[in-house]
Amino acid sequence: MKNIFQLAAVSAISLALVACGGGGGGSSNSSTQQQPQVANSGVAAIGSPIVGATVTFKCASGDSHTATTGDNGAYTVYGSADDYPCVVQVQGGQANGKALQMPLYSVSPAPGTTNVTPLTDLMVGAMSGQAPSDFFNSATAGSLSGNITSDKLSASLTKVKAAIATLPGQLKLADGFNPINSQFGAVKGDTQDALLDQYATALNAAGLTQTDASTKVATADTTLTKQAFSAVAFTTPNLTNFTIGSAINLDNTFGIAITDPNRGSYSAKANIDSNGNVTSFTDAGSFTGVVSTLGNRVGMLCTSNNGGPSMGQYVFASTDLTEVTDPTELAGKQFDEYQDCAVKDTATFDAAGNVSYSNGESDTNIFQAFQTAGKPMDGSVVHYKAYKGTINGQLTYVYLLVSNASGSNVAAINDNTDYVMVGVQRFPS
């Protein structure tokens, strides 16, 4: 905000002294410099703010205006109300300490709020029917006025919503949110900023670049993968949960996308068999192992434990399964239990919630662990989530387990007492 106020002050002084147009501490070439000045502000971000980038407005009046983004990705330009509509480019600068790889684009039908993100870039492609860079570079008064209309902007938003829903995780904009003119902050905890992180990870898992995506949505076909899936994942510490995604990509690879709010983002490519289960990685990224069952509806992803052997990091269940709210539904059922991406035990639940394992161990009244507060066990706090669904014509139960270290190690990410497990119902052969 400090940068914005400074820019406003500079602009006001300039107007008083020399009646000069332009804005944002940048420059303009204007034939309407005597017109009252109006502000246009926004945020440039890719999941983190784009800092020190040049924002350029090319307007239907023939004028152009520039500004520089601040530490929070925010900018403000000043011009005449008669300038609009305008096409907008963000170029240069850094995000997360790395140079912005390619320019991003947006449009501004009128003064107000104009954000620039990968999602607005998609909207420009969908609206103009061409690569956003081509639309910007060839902009004329006619092309701007003819394309930046309420009808075309509404249609482009619909196309972008359809397109991102085909990415791993089946991404979705919040109701009422428009990437171009809805206000948001490029800060951790902002829902729309988090969506940009998810989008970047999903796009990478799909094997696409931003140029690929914006060019694709410029056509009538908005599908960015062949089929996308969504799952709820659980990890340590506690029962941290969030959505992860996967997809059968356009090049027939299988992509996995995880945006962990605590650990960061991961993507991988894998092979799948005829039943849809992951069999191996072609590009493992950070992962060292996988369990995939029931058509990849349930599974586990493992990573290296501080350079040591594989350790279960994430367990997941597809969103087409239904959560079990009454744990007694598991009574009398037997489960194959997986830990650290390998079969560990066979677990059998009795009517009282006691569990016996094939290795001779047992736990008592495990149903208590399905409660929110969990249940102390062997110095740890154990949590369960159970799911069910009809698979291959048969009602099937699964459970996901997270165990955490207690006491001073409760927040440890890679402590050996932190683990995740998957149980998959076993049926008589």
TORKOL-4160 file (C-alpha; in steps of 0.2 Angstrom, whole numbers, padded with zeros to 4 digits, m for minus):
429
<pt num="1" X="0000" Y="0000" Z="0000"/>
<pt num="2" X="0015" Y="0012" Z="0004"/>
<pt num="3" X="0020" Y="0011" Z="m0015"/>
<pt num="4" X="0002" Y="0015" Z="m0021"/>
<pt num="5" X="0001" Y="0030" Z="m0010"/>
<pt num="6" X="0018" Y="0036" Z="m0015"/>
<pt num="7" X="0013" Y="0034" Z="m0034"/>
<pt num="8" X="m0003" Y="0044" Z="m0031"/>
<pt num="9" X="0007" Y="0058" Z="m0023"/>
<pt num="10" X="0019" Y="0059" Z="m0037"/>
<pt num="11" X="0005" Y="0059" Z="m0050"/>
<pt num="12" X="m0004" Y="0073" Z="m0040"/>
<pt num="13" X="0012" Y="0084" Z="m0040"/>
<pt num="14" X="0015" Y="0081" Z="m0058"/>
<pt num="15" X="m0003" Y="0086" Z="m0062"/>
<pt num="16" X="m0001" Y="0102" Z="m0052"/>
<pt num="17" X="0015" Y="0107" Z="m0060"/>
<pt num="18" X="0014" Y="0102" Z="m0078"/>
<pt num="19" X="m0003" Y="0094" Z="m0081"/>
<pt num="20" X="0006" Y="0078" Z="m0087"/>
<pt num="21" X="m0003" Y="0061" Z="m0089"/>
<pt num="22" X="0003" Y="0043" Z="m0085"/>
<pt num="23" X="0003" Y="0034" Z="m0069"/>
<pt num="24" X="0011" Y="0022" Z="m0057"/>
<pt num="25" X="0027" Y="0031" Z="m0057"/>
<pt num="26" X="0030" Y="0025" Z="m0075"/>
<pt num="27" X="0027" Y="0034" Z="m0091"/>
<pt num="28" X="0013" Y="0037" Z="m0104"/>
<pt num="29" X="0011" Y="0044" Z="m0121"/>
<pt num="30" X="m0005" Y="0054" Z="m0121"/>
<pt num="31" X="m0015" Y="0065" Z="m0132"/>
<pt num="32" X="m0028" Y="0069" Z="m0118"/>
<pt num="33" X="m0016" Y="0075" Z="m0105"/>
<pt num="34" X="m0029" Y="0089" Z="m0100"/>
<pt num="35" X="m0042" Y="0075" Z="m0095"/>
<pt num="36" X="m0046" Y="0072" Z="m0077"/>
<pt num="37" X="m0035" Y="0057" Z="m0071"/>
<pt num="38" X="m0043" Y="0041" Z="m0065"/>
<pt num="39" X="m0034" Y="0027" Z="m0056"/>
<pt num="40" X="m0033" Y="0008" Z="m0061"/>
<pt num="41" X="m0026" Y="m0003" Z="m0048"/>
<pt num="42" X="m0023" Y="m0022" Z="m0046"/>
<pt num="43" X="m0012" Y="m0036" Z="m0041"/>
<pt num="44" X="0001" Y="m0046" Z="m0052"/>
<pt num="45" X="0004" Y="m0063" Z="m0045"/>
<pt num="46" X="0007" Y="m0082" Z="m0049"/>
<pt num="47" X="0003" Y="m0089" Z="m0032"/>
<pt num="48" X="0016" Y="m0077" Z="m0025"/>
<pt num="49" X="0017" Y="m0058" Z="m0029"/>
<pt num="50" X="0026" Y="m0053" Z="m0045"/>
<pt num="51" X="0038" Y="m0040" Z="m0038"/>
<pt num="52" X="0047" Y="m0026" Z="m0048"/>
<pt num="53" X="0038" Y="m0030" Z="m0065"/>
<pt num="54" X="0033" Y="m0018" Z="m0078"/>
<pt num="55" X="0014" Y="m0016" Z="m0080"/>
<pt num="56" X="0009" Y="m0009" Z="m0097"/>
<pt num="57" X="m0008" Y="m0003" Z="m0102"/>
<pt num="58" X="m0011" Y="m0001" Z="m0121"/>
<pt num="59" X="m0028" Y="0008" Z="m0123"/>
<pt num="60" X="m0041" Y="0011" Z="m0137"/>
<pt num="61" X="m0037" Y="0029" Z="m0136"/>
<pt num="62" X="m0019" Y="0026" Z="m0143"/>
<pt num="63" X="m0012" Y="0030" Z="m0126"/>
<pt num="64" X="m0001" Y="0019" Z="m0115"/>
<pt num="65" X="0002" Y="0019" Z="m0097"/>
<pt num="66" X="0015" Y="0010" Z="m0086"/>
<pt num="67" X="0019" Y="0006" Z="m0068"/>
<pt num="68" X="0030" Y="m0005" Z="m0058"/>
<pt num="69" X="0023" Y="m0018" Z="m0046"/>
<pt num="70" X="0028" Y="m0017" Z="m0027"/>
<pt num="71" X="0033" Y="m0030" Z="m0015"/>
<pt num="72" X="0015" Y="m0036" Z="m0013"/>
<pt num="73" X="0013" Y="m0037" Z="m0032"/>
<pt num="74" X="0001" Y="m0021" Z="m0032"/>
<pt num="75" X="0002" Y="m0007" Z="m0044"/>
<pt num="76" X="m0008" Y="0008" Z="m0049"/>
<pt num="77" X="m0008" Y="0017" Z="m0066"/>
<pt num="78" X="m0017" Y="0034" Z="m0070"/>
<pt num="79" X="m0025" Y="0039" Z="m0086"/>
<pt num="80" X="m0040" Y="0047" Z="m0094"/>
<pt num="81" X="m0058" Y="0038" Z="m0093"/>
<pt num="82" X="m0058" Y="0040" Z="m0112"/>
<pt num="83" X="m0043" Y="0029" Z="m0114"/>
<pt num="84" X="m0053" Y="0012" Z="m0111"/>
<pt num="85" X="m0054" Y="m0002" Z="m0115"/>
<pt num="86" X="m0036" Y="m0007" Z="m0113"/>
<pt num="87" X="m0025" Y="m0023" Z="m0114"/>
<pt num="88" X="m0013" Y="m0026" Z="m0100"/>
<pt num="89" X="0004" Y="m0034" Z="m0100"/>
<pt num="90" X="0015" Y="m0038" Z="m0085"/>
<pt num="91" X="0033" Y="m0042" Z="m0089"/>
<pt num="92" X="0050" Y="m0044" Z="m0080"/>
<pt num="93" X="0051" Y="m0044" Z="m0061"/>
<pt num="94" X="0052" Y="m0059" Z="m0049"/>
<pt num="95" X="0041" Y="m0070" Z="m0040"/>
<pt num="96" X="0048" Y="m0081" Z="m0026"/>
<pt num="97" X="0065" Y="m0074" Z="m0029"/>
<pt num="98" X="0065" Y="m0081" Z="m0047"/>
<pt num="99" X="0063" Y="m0071" Z="m0063"/>
<pt num="100" X="0046" Y="m0071" Z="m0071"/>
<pt num="101" X="0048" Y="m0083" Z="m0085"/>
<pt num="102" X="0036" Y="m0075" Z="m0098"/>
<pt num="103" X="0024" Y="m0060" Z="m0099"/>
<pt num="104" X="0006" Y="m0062" Z="m0092"/>
<pt num="105" X="m0009" Y="m0053" Z="m0099"/>
<pt num="106" X="m0026" Y="m0046" Z="m0094"/>
<pt num="107" X="m0038" Y="m0033" Z="m0100"/>
<pt num="108" X="m0046" Y="m0018" Z="m0092"/>
<pt num="109" X="m0063" Y="m0013" Z="m0099"/>
<pt num="110" X="m0064" Y="0002" Z="m0088"/>
<pt num="111" X="m0055" Y="0011" Z="m0073"/>
<pt num="112" X="m0056" Y="0001" Z="m0057"/>
<pt num="113" X="m0047" Y="m0016" Z="m0053"/>
<pt num="114" X="m0037" Y="m0025" Z="m0065"/>
<pt num="115" X="m0027" Y="m0040" Z="m0059"/>
<pt num="116" X="m0014" Y="m0050" Z="m0070"/>
<pt num="117" X="m0012" Y="m0068" Z="m0066"/>
<pt num="118" X="m0011" Y="m0084" Z="m0076"/>
<pt num="119" X="m0030" Y="m0085" Z="m0075"/>
<pt num="120" X="m0032" Y="m0068" Z="m0083"/>
<pt num="121" X="m0020" Y="m0073" Z="m0096"/>
<pt num="122" X="m0031" Y="m0088" Z="m0100"/>
<pt num="123" X="m0046" Y="m0076" Z="m0101"/>
<pt num="124" X="m0037" Y="m0065" Z="m0114"/>
<pt num="125" X="m0034" Y="m0080" Z="m0124"/>
<pt num="126" X="m0052" Y="m0086" Z="m0123"/>
<pt num="127" X="m0059" Y="m0069" Z="m0126"/>
<pt num="128" X="m0048" Y="m0064" Z="m0141"/>
<pt num="129" X="m0047" Y="m0082" Z="m0149"/>
<pt num="130" X="m0028" Y="m0080" Z="m0151"/>
<pt num="131" X="m0012" Y="m0080" Z="m0140"/>
<pt num="132" X="m0013" Y="m0066" Z="m0127"/>
<pt num="133" X="0004" Y="m0060" Z="m0133"/>
<pt num="134" X="m0002" Y="m0058" Z="m0151"/>
<pt num="135" X="m0018" Y="m0049" Z="m0145"/>
<pt num="136" X="m0007" Y="m0037" Z="m0135"/>
<pt num="137" X="0006" Y="m0034" Z="m0149"/>
<pt num="138" X="m0006" Y="m0031" Z="m0163"/>
<pt num="139" X="m0019" Y="m0021" Z="m0152"/>
<pt num="140" X="m0028" Y="m0007" Z="m0161"/>
<pt num="141" X="m0043" Y="0004" Z="m0156"/>
<pt num="142" X="m0054" Y="m0008" Z="m0166"/>
<pt num="143" X="m0048" Y="m0024" Z="m0159"/>
<pt num="144" X="m0049" Y="m0018" Z="m0141"/>
<pt num="145" X="m0066" Y="m0011" Z="m0143"/>
<pt num="146" X="m0072" Y="m0026" Z="m0153"/>
<pt num="147" X="m0065" Y="m0039" Z="m0141"/>
<pt num="148" X="m0066" Y="m0031" Z="m0123"/>
<pt num="149" X="m0085" Y="m0032" Z="m0121"/>
<pt num="150" X="m0096" Y="m0038" Z="m0107"/>
<pt num="151" X="m0102" Y="m0052" Z="m0118"/>
<pt num="152" X="m0085" Y="m0058" Z="m0123"/>
<pt num="153" X="m0078" Y="m0056" Z="m0105"/>
<pt num="154" X="m0093" Y="m0067" Z="m0098"/>
<pt num="155" X="m0090" Y="m0080" Z="m0111"/>
<pt num="156" X="m0071" Y="m0081" Z="m0108"/>
<pt num="157" X="m0074" Y="m0083" Z="m0089"/>
<pt num="158" X="m0086" Y="m0098" Z="m0093"/>
<pt num="159" X="m0072" Y="m0105" Z="m0104"/>
<pt num="160" X="m0059" Y="m0103" Z="m0091"/>
<pt num="161" X="m0070" Y="m0111" Z="m0078"/>
<pt num="162" X="m0072" Y="m0126" Z="m0089"/>
<pt num="163" X="m0054" Y="m0127" Z="m0094"/>
<pt num="164" X="m0047" Y="m0127" Z="m0076"/>
<pt num="165" X="m0060" Y="m0140" Z="m0071"/>
<pt num="166" X="m0051" Y="m0152" Z="m0082"/>
<pt num="167" X="m0034" Y="m0150" Z="m0073"/>
<pt num="168" X="m0028" Y="m0162" Z="m0060"/>
<pt num="169" X="m0039" Y="m0158" Z="m0044"/>
<pt num="170" X="m0053" Y="m0152" Z="m0055"/>
<pt num="171" X="m0050" Y="m0134" Z="m0050"/>
<pt num="172" X="m0064" Y="m0122" Z="m0047"/>
<pt num="173" X="m0066" Y="m0103" Z="m0045"/>
<pt num="174" X="m0075" Y="m0097" Z="m0029"/>
<pt num="175" X="m0093" Y="m0092" Z="m0033"/>
<pt num="176" X="m0093" Y="m0074" Z="m0039"/>
<pt num="177" X="m0075" Y="m0072" Z="m0041"/>
<pt num="178" X="m0068" Y="m0065" Z="m0057"/>
<pt num="179" X="m0049" Y="m0066" Z="m0059"/>
<pt num="180" X="m0048" Y="m0049" Z="m0068"/>
<pt num="181" X="m0058" Y="m0038" Z="m0057"/>
<pt num="182" X="m0061" Y="m0046" Z="m0040"/>
<pt num="183" X="m0050" Y="m0040" Z="m0027"/>
<pt num="184" X="m0038" Y="m0053" Z="m0018"/>
<pt num="185" X="m0021" Y="m0052" Z="m0010"/>
<pt num="186" X="m0005" Y="m0062" Z="m0015"/>
<pt num="187" X="m0002" Y="m0068" Z="0003"/>
<pt num="188" X="m0003" Y="m0085" Z="0011"/>
<pt num="189" X="m0020" Y="m0089" Z="0017"/>
<pt num="190" X="m0029" Y="m0080" Z="0003"/>
<pt num="191" X="m0040" Y="m0092" Z="m0005"/>
<pt num="192" X="m0038" Y="m0086" Z="m0023"/>
<pt num="193" X="m0019" Y="m0084" Z="m0021"/>
<pt num="194" X="m0019" Y="m0102" Z="m0015"/>
<pt num="195" X="m0029" Y="m0107" Z="m0031"/>
<pt num="196" X="m0015" Y="m0099" Z="m0042"/>
<pt num="197" X="m0003" Y="m0111" Z="m0033"/>
<pt num="198" X="m0014" Y="m0126" Z="m0036"/>
<pt num="199" X="m0016" Y="m0121" Z="m0054"/>
<pt num="200" X="0003" Y="m0120" Z="m0057"/>
<pt num="201" X="0006" Y="m0137" Z="m0049"/>
<pt num="202" X="m0009" Y="m0145" Z="m0059"/>
<pt num="203" X="m0002" Y="m0137" Z="m0075"/>
<pt num="204" X="0015" Y="m0144" Z="m0073"/>
<pt num="205" X="0007" Y="m0161" Z="m0068"/>
<pt num="206" X="m0003" Y="m0161" Z="m0084"/>
<pt num="207" X="0013" Y="m0158" Z="m0094"/>
<pt num="208" X="0008" Y="m0141" Z="m0100"/>
<pt num="209" X="0015" Y="m0123" Z="m0101"/>
<pt num="210" X="0005" Y="m0107" Z="m0098"/>
<pt num="211" X="0007" Y="m0104" Z="m0117"/>
<pt num="212" X="0000" Y="m0121" Z="m0120"/>
<pt num="213" X="m0015" Y="m0118" Z="m0109"/>
<pt num="214" X="m0019" Y="m0100" Z="m0115"/>
<pt num="215" X="m0018" Y="m0106" Z="m0134"/>
<pt num="216" X="m0029" Y="m0121" Z="m0130"/>
<pt num="217" X="m0043" Y="m0111" Z="m0122"/>
<pt num="218" X="m0042" Y="m0099" Z="m0137"/>
<pt num="219" X="m0050" Y="m0113" Z="m0147"/>
<pt num="220" X="m0067" Y="m0121" Z="m0146"/>
<pt num="221" X="m0059" Y="m0136" Z="m0136"/>
<pt num="222" X="m0056" Y="m0131" Z="m0118"/>
<pt num="223" X="m0050" Y="m0148" Z="m0111"/>
<pt num="224" X="m0033" Y="m0147" Z="m0104"/>
<pt num="225" X="m0032" Y="m0166" Z="m0100"/>
<pt num="226" X="m0042" Y="m0181" Z="m0105"/>
<pt num="227" X="m0049" Y="m0185" Z="m0088"/>
<pt num="228" X="m0046" Y="m0176" Z="m0071"/>
<pt num="229" X="m0048" Y="m0183" Z="m0054"/>
<pt num="230" X="m0049" Y="m0176" Z="m0036"/>
<pt num="231" X="m0045" Y="m0184" Z="m0020"/>
<pt num="232" X="m0044" Y="m0178" Z="m0001"/>
<pt num="233" X="m0026" Y="m0181" Z="0006"/>
<pt num="234" X="m0020" Y="m0183" Z="0024"/>
<pt num="235" X="m0003" Y="m0181" Z="0031"/>
<pt num="236" X="0006" Y="m0177" Z="0047"/>
<pt num="237" X="0006" Y="m0168" Z="0058"/>
<pt num="238" X="m0011" Y="m0170" Z="0065"/>
<pt num="239" X="m0024" Y="m0174" Z="0052"/>
<pt num="240" X="m0019" Y="m0160" Z="0040"/>
<pt num="241" X="m0030" Y="m0162" Z="0025"/>
<pt num="242" X="m0032" Y="m0154" Z="0008"/>
<pt num="243" X="m0036" Y="m0158" Z="m0010"/>
<pt num="244" X="m0024" Y="m0166" Z="m0022"/>
<pt num="245" X="m0027" Y="m0170" Z="m0040"/>
<pt num="246" X="m0022" Y="m0182" Z="m0054"/>
<pt num="247" X="m0026" Y="m0184" Z="m0073"/>
<pt num="248" X="m0024" Y="m0194" Z="m0088"/>
<pt num="249" X="m0015" Y="m0181" Z="m0099"/>
<pt num="250" X="m0017" Y="m0176" Z="m0117"/>
<pt num="251" X="0000" Y="m0186" Z="m0121"/>
<pt num="252" X="m0007" Y="m0201" Z="m0111"/>
<pt num="253" X="0005" Y="m0198" Z="m0096"/>
<pt num="254" X="m0003" Y="m0199" Z="m0079"/>
<pt num="255" X="0000" Y="m0183" Z="m0069"/>
<pt num="256" X="m0001" Y="m0181" Z="m0050"/>
<pt num="257" X="m0002" Y="m0164" Z="m0042"/>
<pt num="258" X="m0001" Y="m0160" Z="m0023"/>
<pt num="259" X="m0001" Y="m0142" Z="m0016"/>
<pt num="260" X="0003" Y="m0145" Z="0003"/>
<pt num="261" X="m0001" Y="m0129" Z="0013"/>
<pt num="262" X="0013" Y="m0133" Z="0025"/>
<pt num="263" X="0027" Y="m0142" Z="0014"/>
<pt num="264" X="0024" Y="m0134" Z="m0003"/>
<pt num="265" X="0020" Y="m0141" Z="m0020"/>
<pt num="266" X="0024" Y="m0157" Z="m0028"/>
<pt num="267" X="0020" Y="m0165" Z="m0045"/>
<pt num="268" X="0025" Y="m0181" Z="m0053"/>
<pt num="269" X="0021" Y="m0192" Z="m0069"/>
<pt num="270" X="0017" Y="m0210" Z="m0068"/>
<pt num="271" X="0011" Y="m0226" Z="m0078"/>
<pt num="272" X="m0006" Y="m0233" Z="m0074"/>
<pt num="273" X="m0012" Y="m0251" Z="m0078"/>
<pt num="274" X="m0029" Y="m0255" Z="m0087"/>
<pt num="275" X="m0038" Y="m0254" Z="m0070"/>
<pt num="276" X="m0032" Y="m0236" Z="m0068"/>
<pt num="277" X="m0020" Y="m0240" Z="m0054"/>
<pt num="278" X="m0003" Y="m0231" Z="m0053"/>
<pt num="279" X="0011" Y="m0244" Z="m0056"/>
<pt num="280" X="0027" Y="m0234" Z="m0057"/>
<pt num="281" X="0034" Y="m0216" Z="m0059"/>
<pt num="282" X="0041" Y="m0210" Z="m0076"/>
<pt num="283" X="0045" Y="m0193" Z="m0067"/>
<pt num="284" X="0044" Y="m0196" Z="m0048"/>
<pt num="285" X="0049" Y="m0179" Z="m0043"/>
<pt num="286" X="0051" Y="m0180" Z="m0024"/>
<pt num="287" X="0042" Y="m0197" Z="m0022"/>
<pt num="288" X="0050" Y="m0213" Z="m0019"/>
<pt num="289" X="0036" Y="m0225" Z="m0019"/>
<pt num="290" X="0017" Y="m0227" Z="m0022"/>
<pt num="291" X="0002" Y="m0238" Z="m0017"/>
<pt num="292" X="m0013" Y="m0237" Z="m0028"/>
<pt num="293" X="m0028" Y="m0247" Z="m0026"/>
<pt num="294" X="m0047" Y="m0248" Z="m0032"/>
<pt num="295" X="m0043" Y="m0239" Z="m0048"/>
<pt num="296" X="m0032" Y="m0226" Z="m0039"/>
<pt num="297" X="m0047" Y="m0221" Z="m0028"/>
<pt num="298" X="m0036" Y="m0225" Z="m0013"/>
<pt num="299" X="m0017" Y="m0224" Z="m0010"/>
<pt num="300" X="m0002" Y="m0218" Z="m0002"/>
<pt num="301" X="0013" Y="m0208" Z="m0008"/>
<pt num="302" X="0030" Y="m0210" Z="0000"/>
<pt num="303" X="0045" Y="m0199" Z="0001"/>
<pt num="304" X="0063" Y="m0201" Z="0008"/>
<pt num="305" X="0064" Y="m0199" Z="0027"/>
<pt num="306" X="0079" Y="m0187" Z="0028"/>
<pt num="307" X="0089" Y="m0197" Z="0015"/>
<pt num="308" X="0084" Y="m0214" Z="0023"/>
<pt num="309" X="0072" Y="m0227" Z="0017"/>
<pt num="310" X="0055" Y="m0222" Z="0010"/>
<pt num="311" X="0042" Y="m0216" Z="0022"/>
<pt num="312" X="0023" Y="m0214" Z="0020"/>
<pt num="313" X="0020" Y="m0195" Z="0017"/>
<pt num="314" X="0002" Y="m0194" Z="0010"/>
<pt num="315" X="m0013" Y="m0205" Z="0010"/>
<pt num="316" X="m0028" Y="m0201" Z="m0001"/>
<pt num="317" X="m0046" Y="m0206" Z="m0005"/>
<pt num="318" X="m0055" Y="m0201" Z="m0021"/>
<pt num="319" X="m0069" Y="m0188" Z="m0019"/>
<pt num="320" X="m0081" Y="m0201" Z="m0027"/>
<pt num="321" X="m0081" Y="m0211" Z="m0011"/>
<pt num="322" X="m0092" Y="m0207" Z="0004"/>
<pt num="323" X="m0085" Y="m0203" Z="0021"/>
<pt num="324" X="m0091" Y="m0216" Z="0035"/>
<pt num="325" X="m0098" Y="m0207" Z="0050"/>
<pt num="326" X="m0102" Y="m0222" Z="0060"/>
<pt num="327" X="m0086" Y="m0232" Z="0063"/>
<pt num="328" X="m0096" Y="m0248" Z="0068"/>
<pt num="329" X="m0099" Y="m0251" Z="0050"/>
<pt num="330" X="m0081" Y="m0258" Z="0050"/>
<pt num="331" X="m0085" Y="m0271" Z="0063"/>
<pt num="332" X="m0082" Y="m0289" Z="0057"/>
<pt num="333" X="m0072" Y="m0283" Z="0041"/>
<pt num="334" X="m0054" Y="m0287" Z="0037"/>
<pt num="335" X="m0042" Y="m0275" Z="0029"/>
<pt num="336" X="m0025" Y="m0276" Z="0020"/>
<pt num="337" X="m0015" Y="m0262" Z="0029"/>
<pt num="338" X="m0001" Y="m0253" Z="0020"/>
<pt num="339" X="0013" Y="m0243" Z="0028"/>
<pt num="340" X="0028" Y="m0235" Z="0020"/>
<pt num="341" X="0021" Y="m0240" Z="0003"/>
<pt num="342" X="0021" Y="m0259" Z="0007"/>
<pt num="343" X="0009" Y="m0271" Z="0014"/>
<pt num="344" X="0011" Y="m0271" Z="0033"/>
<pt num="345" X="m0003" Y="m0282" Z="0041"/>
<pt num="346" X="m0020" Y="m0289" Z="0040"/>
<pt num="347" X="m0032" Y="m0280" Z="0052"/>
<pt num="348" X="m0048" Y="m0287" Z="0058"/>
<pt num="349" X="m0061" Y="m0276" Z="0067"/>
<pt num="350" X="m0073" Y="m0284" Z="0080"/>
<pt num="351" X="m0090" Y="m0277" Z="0085"/>
<pt num="352" X="m0082" Y="m0267" Z="0100"/>
<pt num="353" X="m0069" Y="m0259" Z="0089"/>
<pt num="354" X="m0055" Y="m0270" Z="0095"/>
<pt num="355" X="m0043" Y="m0274" Z="0081"/>
<pt num="356" X="m0032" Y="m0289" Z="0079"/>
<pt num="357" X="m0017" Y="m0289" Z="0067"/>
<pt num="358" X="m0009" Y="m0303" Z="0057"/>
<pt num="359" X="0008" Y="m0300" Z="0066"/>
<pt num="360" X="0000" Y="m0305" Z="0083"/>
<pt num="361" X="m0003" Y="m0287" Z="0089"/>
<pt num="362" X="m0019" Y="m0279" Z="0094"/>
<pt num="363" X="m0027" Y="m0263" Z="0099"/>
<pt num="364" X="m0043" Y="m0260" Z="0109"/>
<pt num="365" X="m0058" Y="m0249" Z="0106"/>
<pt num="366" X="m0050" Y="m0241" Z="0090"/>
<pt num="367" X="m0067" Y="m0234" Z="0086"/>
<pt num="368" X="m0063" Y="m0220" Z="0098"/>
<pt num="369" X="m0049" Y="m0214" Z="0086"/>
<pt num="370" X="m0063" Y="m0209" Z="0074"/>
<pt num="371" X="m0068" Y="m0195" Z="0085"/>
<pt num="372" X="m0061" Y="m0178" Z="0082"/>
<pt num="373" X="m0049" Y="m0178" Z="0097"/>
<pt num="374" X="m0041" Y="m0194" Z="0093"/>
<pt num="375" X="m0036" Y="m0208" Z="0105"/>
<pt num="376" X="m0019" Y="m0210" Z="0114"/>
<pt num="377" X="m0010" Y="m0226" Z="0108"/>
<pt num="378" X="0008" Y="m0231" Z="0111"/>
<pt num="379" X="0013" Y="m0213" Z="0115"/>
<pt num="380" X="0005" Y="m0206" Z="0099"/>
<pt num="381" X="m0011" Y="m0198" Z="0094"/>
<pt num="382" X="m0020" Y="m0208" Z="0081"/>
<pt num="383" X="m0034" Y="m0202" Z="0069"/>
<pt num="384" X="m0044" Y="m0212" Z="0057"/>
<pt num="385" X="m0055" Y="m0207" Z="0042"/>
<pt num="386" X="m0065" Y="m0221" Z="0034"/>
<pt num="387" X="m0074" Y="m0221" Z="0017"/>
<pt num="388" X="m0085" Y="m0232" Z="0007"/>
<pt num="389" X="m0090" Y="m0234" Z="m0011"/>
<pt num="390" X="m0097" Y="m0247" Z="m0024"/>
<pt num="391" X="m0082" Y="m0253" Z="m0034"/>
<pt num="392" X="m0084" Y="m0266" Z="m0047"/>
<pt num="393" X="m0102" Y="m0269" Z="m0041"/>
<pt num="394" X="m0097" Y="m0272" Z="m0023"/>
<pt num="395" X="m0098" Y="m0260" Z="m0008"/>
<pt num="396" X="m0080" Y="m0258" Z="m0002"/>
<pt num="397" X="m0073" Y="m0250" Z="0014"/>
<pt num="398" X="m0056" Y="m0241" Z="0016"/>
<pt num="399" X="m0048" Y="m0231" Z="0030"/>
<pt num="400" X="m0034" Y="m0219" Z="0031"/>
<pt num="401" X="m0024" Y="m0217" Z="0047"/>
<pt num="402" X="m0012" Y="m0204" Z="0053"/>
<pt num="403" X="m0002" Y="m0206" Z="0069"/>
<pt num="404" X="0009" Y="m0192" Z="0076"/>
<pt num="405" X="0022" Y="m0190" Z="0089"/>
<pt num="406" X="0017" Y="m0184" Z="0106"/>
<pt num="407" X="0025" Y="m0171" Z="0118"/>
<pt num="408" X="0039" Y="m0160" Z="0111"/>
<pt num="409" X="0039" Y="m0169" Z="0094"/>
<pt num="410" X="0021" Y="m0167" Z="0090"/>
<pt num="411" X="0025" Y="m0155" Z="0076"/>
<pt num="412" X="0039" Y="m0165" Z="0069"/>
<pt num="413" X="0037" Y="m0167" Z="0050"/>
<pt num="414" X="0049" Y="m0182" Z="0048"/>
<pt num="415" X="0050" Y="m0190" Z="0065"/>
<pt num="416" X="0050" Y="m0209" Z="0064"/>
<pt num="417" X="0035" Y="m0210" Z="0075"/>
<pt num="418" X="0025" Y="m0200" Z="0063"/>
<pt num="419" X="0017" Y="m0211" Z="0050"/>
<pt num="420" X="0002" Y="m0213" Z="0038"/>
<pt num="421" X="m0007" Y="m0230" Z="0034"/>
<pt num="422" X="m0020" Y="m0236" Z="0022"/>
<pt num="423" X="m0033" Y="m0250" Z="0025"/>
<pt num="424" X="m0042" Y="m0258" Z="0010"/>
<pt num="425" X="m0056" Y="m0271" Z="0013"/>
<pt num="426" X="m0051" Y="m0289" Z="0010"/>
<pt num="427" X="m0064" Y="m0300" Z="0003"/>
<pt num="428" X="m0065" Y="m0319" Z="0004"/>
<pt num="429" X="m0056" Y="m0327" Z="m0012"/>
